[in-house]
Amino acid sequence: MKILSFGHALPKRTVTNAELTQFLDTSDEWIQAHTGIESRHIMTGKETLSGLGAKAAKMALDRAGLKPEDIDYILCSTTRGEMTFPATACLIQARIGATCPSLDINAGCTGFLYAMDMADALLESGRVNRLLIVCAEQVSRLTDWTDRSTCVLFGDAAGAAVCERGDSLKTVRVSAEGDAKLLHAWASGGNCPFDDRIPEEQPLYMNGQEIFKFAVTRSCRDIESVMEICDLTPDAVDYFVLHQANRRILDAARTRLKQPVEKFPRNIATHGNTSSACIPVLLSEMAEDGRLQRGQTLVLSAFGAGLTTGAALLQY
């Protein structure tokens, strides 16, 4: 496949570290030193996840010069949809006026890479000509806002990509190691009177130190794997676009690959960790400000709950 365009959307409300200190035992200096985050966008009021996703989708379609009826399939990556059902993809489909099949996938923060892998297969099968990927994330509803070790990390956002048949995607590799202990969030269990094991809704839990080690090791391994498959060295890559989870993870990966800082774009300072939306939002912003140009070689890498990982090498 090839990617024609990107789009993104952010909630209107920006929450700074200083605001968090009003109800958390923390400081702006502590948050920046440990994460690299200065602020994040949080959904409020009448904003909806499908509305945010539709805004990103419309931007991507406009940039590609396409209409909703030109899309044959919608894949939405989301860790917590707007509703349990219908799928957030269906809600986005209705908002933009498309009529194609639509479904959600959940691969944690690796969702965009998983969606790319699925999109490539659908396009290669010949059953689909154009496909829309939307990553719509509202992790702010999953976090414990009394826990400074997790709530300061996340923000809300949506990113989108329009894909069609082509040969720009050179390789994509995804993996999973089923392990919920290190990173998970329970859903509420309803009120069935015949089930005495229904879990109450619990906030997101993350073992930060173990996830940090997993992220650095697996991201570097995956990046080196896709470069080896394509017979490329790190010097031949224009940008390494990594999941924006923590500035220290980005720095560790860059140091291990021995590459200059300008080849590792980031928006974590103003967005925080927006789960699977991180990569498409960042690429959309890079296209907007001119950093992303046709013909450039990109390596993408992400990791998330599952535990899942993924990497891809493509020519934009």
N, C-alpha and C positions, 0 to 999 in steps of 0.2 A: 504494500500500500504506500501511499504518499499522503502527507498532511498538507492541505491547502491553506488552512488558516487557523488562528487561535482567537479565543475571546475570553473575557473575564469579567467578574462583577464582585464588588465588595459591599458589605453593609455600610450604612451611612455613619453609624456610631463608632467612633474611635475611642478605645479605652487605654489610657496611658498607665505606665507603671506607678506613677504618683497616685493615681486614683485607687489602685489596688492596695496601696499602703494604708488607706483609710479604714480597711477592715481586715487586712492580713498583717501578720508579724513578719514584714519583709521591707525591702527598700529598693529604690530604683537601681542603686549601685549593685546590690546583690543579684537582682534579676539579670541585669546586663552582663555582669561578670560570669554568671553561670549559664546563661542561655544566648546572649546576644540580642535579646528582644527588648525593644523600647516601648512598643505599643502593639495593639491588635484591633481588628474590627469585630464587633459583636452585633448579632441580629437583635433588633428590638422592635417594639411597637407592632405595626401591621406587616412587617417584612416576613416573607415566607421563603422556605428553602426552594420551592419550585419557582417562585418569582425570581429569586437570585439566579437559579440555574437557567431560566428562560432568558434572562438579560445577557448572560454570558453566551448562550447559544445564538441569540440574535446578532450579537457582535461578531461572532465567528462566521455566521452565514453572510452578513453584510460584507465582511472583509473578503469572502470568497466569491462575492457577486452571485449568491444563490438565494433561492426562496425555500421556505419550509417544505413545499411539495417536491423539491428536488432531492430530499433525503429519504432513503429507503429503510433506515434502521436507526434507532436511538439506544445507546447504551449509557446508563447513568451509574456512576460509581458513587456510593454513599455509605457511610458507616452507620448512619441513623436517618432513615428517610423521613420525609415530612409526616407520613402516616405509616402504620404497619402495612396496610394496603389501602388503595392501589399503590403500585410502584411510583416512586417520585419521577421516574422516566415518563410515565403516562401523564402525570400532572404537567410536566414540562411540555410534552407533546401537545396537550390541549392548549397551553398558554401560547405557544408559538404558531399554532395552526397547522401542525403536521398531521399526517394520517397513517404513518408507518408503524410497524411493530416496535415496541418499546419495552425495555426491562431494566431492572436494577441489578448491579453486582456489588458484592462486598468483599474486598480483599484488604481491608484496612487502608493504611496510607499508601499501599502499593497499587491501589485501584486503577490509577491511570495506566500503569504498565500492563496490568491484566486486561484492561479494556483495549489497549492497543493490540495485544496478542489475539484477542477474540475478533477484533475488527479486521485484522490481517487475514484471519482464516475465513471470515464471512465474505470479504472482498475477493479473495483468491478462489472461493468456491464458484463465483460467477452469479450467485443468487442476489447479490447486493452490488450496486454501482457506487452509491455514496452513503456514508455513514456519519452520524454525529455522536461524538463522545462528550458527555457532560459529567464533570465531577462536582457534586454539590454537597458541601459539608457544613454542619452546624455542631461542631464538637463542644461548643459552649454549653449545650444542654446535657452533656454527658459528664462534665467535670464536677468535682467537689470544690465549691468556691470558698471553702474554709481550709483547703489543703494547698499551701503555697508551693509545694513541690510539683504539682500538676496543673493547677488552674492558670498559672502565669504563662504556660507554654502555648496555649491553643487560641486560635481565632477562627472566624467563620469566613467562607469565601466560596466562589464557584468559578470553575475554569472549563473551557470547551475547546474542542478541536473538530474540524471538518475533514474527513478522510475520503479518499477515492482510490481506485486502482492505480498502481504505479510500482516503481521499484526503488523508492527512496528509503524504505525501511530495510536495512541490511540484515539485521538480526534482532530478535527479542527473546529474552529468557526470563521465565518466572519460576518461582519455587515456593514451597510451603513446608514448614515443619510444625505439625499440629501441637501447639503448646500454649495453653491459655493462662498459665500461672503468672507470666511476667507482665502481660498487658491484656486487660479485658474490661468489659462493662456489661453488667447484667441488665436484661430487660425486665419490666414488670410482668408478673405472671398471671394477671387477671384475678378472678375470684371464684374459680371452679370449686364447688363444695365437696367434690370427691377426690381432690388432690391436696394432700397435707404437706407437700414439699414445694409449694409455689414460692419462688424467691421474691422478696420485695425488691423494688427497683433500687439499685445501688450505683453510686457514681463510679466513674472510670478509675481503675487502679493501674499503676505502672511502677515497675521496679526500675528506676532510672539508671542505676549503675549497670545492671545486667543488659538493659536495652542499649545503652551506650556502647558496651563492648560488642554486642551482637551487630549493631549498626555499622560500626567502623570495619569490623572483620568481613562481614558479608557484602557490604557495599563495594569495598575494594576488590574482593574476590569476583563479584559479578561484573564490575567494570573491566577488570583485567580479562575476564572470560570473553566478553563480547568483542573486545579489541583483538584478542587472539584469533577468534573465529574470522574476523574481517582482515586479519593480518595488518593491523595498524598499531602504531606506537602512540603513547600519550601526546607526543609533540604534534601528531597529525590531526588531533582533535581540536576544534575551535572552542567548544564550550563543553564543560561537564556540568550538567544541570541535575542537581541532587535534591532529594526530598529535604525540605527546610524544617528540620526537627530541632536542631541545636547548632549554634555557631561552632561549638567545639568539635562536633562531629564533622562538619564541613572542613574545618581547619585540619583535623587529623587525616581525613581522606586526601586532601590536597597535598599535605606534607608527604604522605606515603607514596603518592603518585609523582611527586617532585615537579609540580606544575605551578605557574605563577597565579597569584590571587585573582587576576582579571579573567582567568579562564573558568572561574567558579562563581558565576553570578549568584546573587542572593537577594531576597527581600524579607528575610526573617526579622529584621529589625523593626519593620513597620507592620508586618502581617502575622508574625508568630507561626506556629505549626498549623496549617489549614488542611491537614490530612491529605487525601488523594488529590485535592485541588492545588496543592503546592506547585507541582511541576507545570501544569497547563497555565496557571495564573502567571507564573514567572515568565514562561515563554511568550505569553500574550503581551506582557509588559515590555519584554525585550523587543518584540516585533513593533510595538507602539513607539518606542524611543529610538529605534533604528539599529540597536545592537544585533538583532537577529536578521540575517540576510540570506537570500536564496543561495543554495550551493554550499552552505556551511555544514561541517560535520559535527554532529551532536552525540554525546553519550548521556543517557538518562539513567538514573538509579534511584530506587526507593526501597523502603522497608516498612513493615507495619505489623499490626496485630494479626495473629494467625499461628505462628509467626510467618509472615510472607516477605519475600524479597523479589526484586525484578530489576532488569537492566535492558537497555536497548541502544542500538547504534543506528543512526539514520542520517541521511543527507537532506537538509530542509529544502 
